[in-house]
């Protein structure tokens, strides 16, 4: 059985709550996005085209 460890939550105001896992996922997406664009520039690809592709991938899952 996998043990369950409760994740911290931050109650901002009203019904809005920020979960630690969601924050980690958001940071990972931003760091990955920047890494892909930097690698595209290093390989002399069009960064705008790569960012368009990344936005489609992010929206479509």
N, C-alpha and C positions, 0 to 999 in steps of 0.2 A: 504494500500500500504506500502511496506517495503522501508524505506528510503535507498538511496545509499550513502555510504561514500567512497570517493576515497581512495584507498590504496596507500601508498608511494612506490615509485620505486627508485632504485638506479642504475644509468647508470655507468657501470664499464668502459668498453672501447669497441669501435666499436659497434656492434649490440647487445652486451650482457647486459641484464638488470636483476637485481635481484628484485623480487617482495616480499613485506612483507609477504603475505600469504604463498608463497612458502617456505620462511625461517621458518615460524612457523610450517608448516607441516613437514619439514625436522627435526627440533628440536624434534617434537613430536614423530616421527618415531625412532629417536636415543634413546630418553628417554624410550620409550616403549620397544624397543629391549633390553636395559640394564635391565629393570625391569623384563622382562620375563626370561632372562638368570639368574638373581639373584634368582628368585623364583624357577627356575628349580634346581639350586644348593641347595637351602634350602630343596627341596623335594627329594634330592639325585637322580636326573635324570642326564643323560649325557648331559652336556652343548653343546657339539659339535653337537649332534643329534638335540637338540632344535634350535641351530643356523642354521643348514641345513634346518629344517622345516620353520623357519622364513624367510630365503632367498627365498624359494619357494613361500611362502605366499606373500612376498613383490613383487616378479616378476610377479606372476599370478594375483595379485589384490585381 
